[in-house]
Amino acid sequence: MPGRSPPSTRRLALLLGGLAMFGPFSIDTIFPAFPQIGAQMGADKLAMQQTISVYLLAYAAMSLVHGPLSDALGRRRVILGGLAVFVLASIGCALATSLPQLLAFRALQGLSAGVGLIVGRAVVRDVLHGHDAQRMMSQVSMIFGIAPAVAPVLGGWLLGWHRWPSIFWFLAGFALLLGAGVWRALPETHPPEARLPLHPVTLLRGYVGITRNPRFLRLSMAAALNFGALFLYIASAPAFVLDLLHLDERQFGWFFIPMIGGMTTGAFVSGRAAGRMEGATLANIGFACCGAAMALNLGYNLWESAPAVPWAVLPMSLYAFGIALVFPILTLAILDMYPRQRGGASSLQAFLGLLANALIAGMLSPLLSGSGLHLALGAAAFACAGWLFWRWEARCSPRPPRMPDAPAALEPTAL
């Protein structure tokens, strides 16, 4: 907002990390409640899995709009509007009395949840560039990484205190708190003179142009498939934790805490490496960690027919570490390809990733989550495919992705 002093980078990282958290919170917090919701609404495990896939499909569809809306209307206004819709959707979920009602409000949650992550990425690139942008993206990733670890544990505690609607009341309160933080502390980072008109034909033409760029597709698919291996386990968490590891609804932390520990450690290393190591080198190290993790995971599941903690979850901790090294490099490289369409580029990258996640949650997870070996094979296939897209990019591009300083003509807007 005009006249408001810019927030410190630490405060900005906290705020953007919190905004990125409420999307994963919406997925992971309800995992412990699946048996209780299913029993009340007469829904089996496959039907309950659709509460994730419906959310992700809506999230993916709206992700194509969040970025361009913020390019046209400003980042702050779009974030506040999305948070308001999310509050109403969470209240609707809490009051739902049937599975169709719950699915409808879950879809509404998905339509609004993307503003934090998608528009937040554009905010980072509005105000920072080069190695500073990589450090900020890594700090946001560290905060964002806490969500999947905390969410299911918190969901289990809420179930111990009250029934499943308390989870959605919590989500509504969390979004209200974030809205207050944005209103008070986040200035507008995309001024009117830099905004683009929001015309459907122009928007469609812009998306077609971006999707026809082979480099954008290679980088986006590398990121989406690399994360898909981890998301297969996240989407399968109710079956993996409750059925395969034989833990209870308050013990989801056995799976999520090591995994997110790896992710936050990787994000810290990525931030420390900014300015000291080429982005392509760091990404190669990250992919190597992912490959080693998949080899260990396959070996363990071939050796042990009954997975158990801690050995069943440690490989995914190493994999999450690798993802945290890779993802900031790929994301910032994509955003730097389109300095005047950062919101749109962020939206389209998110759409591809979310579409993959929705297919994983709705189709692959129910098929593979009955066996630890099947999950390991599916995750290894995604990891291998992501690495192949990365190698394709390295062979085709004259220069590998790095974190360049922005040219003077494209200097990001100051807060």
Sequence and secondary structure as in RCSB ss.txt:
>XXXX:A:sequence
MPGRSPPSTRRLALLLGGLAMFGPFSIDTIFPAFPQIGAQMGADKLAMQQTISVYLLAYAAMSLVHGPLSDALGR
RRVILGGLAVFVLASIGCALATSLPQLLAFRALQGLSAGVGLIVGRAVVRDVLHGHDAQRMMSQVSMIFGIAPAV
APVLGGWLLGWHRWPSIFWFLAGFALLLGAGVWRALPETHPPEARLPLHPVTLLRGYVGITRNPRFLRLSMAAAL
NFGALFLYIASAPAFVLDLLHLDERQFGWFFIPMIGGMTTGAFVSGRAAGRMEGATLANIGFACCGAAMALNLGY
NLWESAPAVPWAVLPMSLYAFGIALVFPILTLAILDMYPRQRGGASSLQAFLGLLANALIAGMLSPLLSGSGLHL
ALGAAAFACAGWLFWRWEARCSPRPPRMPDAPAALEPTAL
>XXXX:A:secstr
 TT     HHHHHHHHHHHHHHHHHHHHTTGGGHHHHHHHHT  HHHHHHHHHHHHHHHHHHHHHHHHHHHHH H
HHHHHHHHHHHHHHHHHHHH  SHHHHHHHHHHHHHHHHIIIIIHHHHHHHH  HHHHHHHHHHHHHHHTHHHHH
HHHHHHHHHHHS THHHHHHHHHHHHHHHHHHHHH    S GGG     HHHHHHHHHHHHT HHHHHHHHHHHH
HHHHHHHHHHTHIIIIIIIS   TT THHHHHHHHHHHHHHHHHHHHHTTTS HHHHHHHHHHHHHHHHHHHHHH
HHH SS  TTTTTHHHHHHHHHHHHHHHHHHHHHHHH TT HHHHHHHHHHHHHHHHHHIIIIIHHHHTT HHHH
HHHHHHHHHHHHHHHHHHHHHSSS        GGG     
